[in-house]
Amino acid sequence: MKKHEIQNILPKFETYEERVYEAERRMEALENQDDMAFGELLDVLDSCNEHKPCRSAACPLCLRKERADLIIETLNIANQKSGWCMVTLTYPNAYIPYSDLLNFDTNKFKARLHQQLKRLDYQNIIIGSFEADYHETGNNWGPHFHLITPLDKHQLGKIRKYYSSDREMKITPIRDKPYQISYALKFFWGRIYKFKTGEKNRTYKANLESNKLATALLKQHRLGINGQLFLKGVRYKRSKHKLSVNGIRRRNGDSPCKSTL
């Protein structure tokens, strides 16, 4: 793959102008909160600039650059072999009450999945992320993972031992690598609401509203990008925005695709 700008790979990738608008929306949500912690995060986002980026996971401008690099890095790994899928793992019995999100132990939640994969001797690499969407129906947050991994029926079959239903484990073959990888690495926590079209029940993901948005942003800020990433057999060097498969050393010039923004 030759050098590309991220928009050439993903024409609908968020523009800088869209992220500026999103930054204003997020700061307005934080400004409306009384707790000092929200005010401190507001100061972080407000002081972010090109010469001194804040690098907060709650900052849409910094996240845009890091997300682009992560998508490109994942594409470089995925392009080394054919046959990939996106696995979505949901936990309907582990929803988080609305007021408990900031105290939710995400590291423990991720560690549980790592332990499951270790016990199952799952041997393929995984690149993905943790998210928590707000569900209006139960006034709670739904923790879940989006994971990019090889489409290996034998290895994926091992995971089914823990996730028996299609509701808990959804496997989607990857046919559009840039789009599906960007979806797995979007770091966007939204609002889920249900509606009907005819006889069918459907769900839709939309932007969080002010108070819920502020809560999610503070949680994401505290987690950082590393706290939201889920990696197996892969390391992420955040200072250089580089992913590397364990045991494989990247030589200079080995990155065939770059995310010029």
WOFENMO-V166598 format. One record per backbone hydrogen bond with DSSP energy under -0.5 kcal/mol. CO is the residue of the C=O (numbers start at 1). NH is the residue of the N-H. E is the energy in kcal/mol with one decimal. If there is no record, write none. Layout:
co->{CO;CO}
nh->{NH;NH}
e->{E;E}
This chain:
co->{4;5;5;6;10;15;16;17;18;19;20;21;22;23;24;25;26;27;28;30;35;35;36;37;38;39;40;41;42;43;44;45;52;56;58;59;60;61;62;63;64;65;66;67;68;69;70;71;72;73;74;75;77;78;83;84;85;85;86;86;87;87;88;88;89;91;95;96;97;98;100;100;101;104;105;106;107;108;109;110;111;112;113;114;115;116;117;118;126;127;128;129;131;133;134;134;135;135;139;140;141;141;142;143;144;145;146;147;147;148;149;150;151;152;153;154;155;155;156;158;159;159;162;165;165;168;169;170;170;171;172;173;176;177;178;179;180;181;183;187;188;190;191;191;192;193;195;197;200;202;204;204;206;209;210;211;212;213;214;215;216;217;218;219;220;223;224;225;225;228;230;232;233;235;235;236;237;237;237;242;244;245;247;248;251;254;258;258;260}
nh->{260;8;9;10;13;19;20;21;22;23;24;25;26;27;28;29;30;31;32;33;38;39;40;41;42;43;44;45;46;47;48;48;49;59;60;63;64;65;66;67;68;69;70;71;72;73;74;75;76;77;78;79;80;81;151;174;87;149;88;172;89;147;90;170;145;94;97;141;100;101;103;104;104;106;109;110;111;112;113;114;115;116;117;118;119;120;122;121;232;148;230;146;144;142;136;192;139;140;98;135;96;143;133;91;131;89;129;87;149;127;85;152;153;156;157;158;158;159;160;161;162;163;164;168;169;90;171;88;172;173;86;175;180;181;182;183;184;185;186;189;190;134;193;206;136;204;202;200;197;195;193;206;191;213;214;215;216;217;218;219;220;221;222;223;224;227;228;228;229;130;128;126;246;237;244;238;240;241;242;237;235;248;249;250;254;256;4;260;6}
e->{-1.1;-1.4;-1.1;-3.2;-2.4;-1.8;-1.9;-1.9;-2.1;-2.4;-1.8;-2.0;-2.5;-2.5;-2.0;-1.8;-2.2;-2.2;-1.0;-1.6;-0.9;-1.2;-2.3;-1.7;-2.3;-2.1;-1.6;-2.4;-2.6;-1.7;-0.5;-0.8;-1.0;-1.5;-0.7;-2.6;-1.5;-1.2;-2.1;-3.2;-2.0;-2.0;-2.4;-2.5;-2.3;-2.8;-2.5;-2.5;-2.4;-1.5;-3.0;-2.4;-1.4;-1.3;-1.8;-2.6;-0.5;-2.2;-0.5;-2.6;-0.6;-2.7;-0.5;-2.4;-2.1;-2.2;-0.5;-3.0;-2.1;-1.0;-0.9;-0.7;-1.3;-1.4;-1.8;-2.7;-2.5;-1.8;-1.2;-2.3;-2.6;-2.1;-2.5;-2.1;-2.5;-2.0;-2.7;-1.0;-2.2;-2.8;-2.7;-2.1;-2.3;-3.3;-0.6;-3.6;-1.1;-1.4;-1.5;-3.6;-2.9;-0.8;-1.6;-0.9;-2.6;-1.9;-2.2;-3.2;-0.5;-2.1;-2.6;-1.7;-0.6;-3.1;-1.9;-0.8;-0.8;-0.8;-1.1;-1.5;-2.2;-1.5;-0.6;-0.5;-1.9;-2.3;-0.5;-2.6;-0.6;-0.5;-2.8;-0.7;-2.7;-2.6;-2.1;-1.9;-1.9;-1.3;-1.1;-0.6;-0.6;-2.8;-0.5;-2.6;-1.9;-2.2;-3.4;-1.7;-2.1;-2.6;-2.1;-0.6;-3.0;-3.6;-2.4;-1.9;-2.5;-2.6;-2.2;-2.0;-2.6;-2.6;-2.1;-2.1;-2.6;-1.0;-0.7;-1.1;-1.9;-3.2;-1.9;-2.2;-2.3;-0.5;-2.2;-0.9;-1.3;-0.8;-1.9;-3.2;-2.8;-2.3;-0.5;-0.5;-2.1;-1.0;-0.7;-1.0;-0.9}
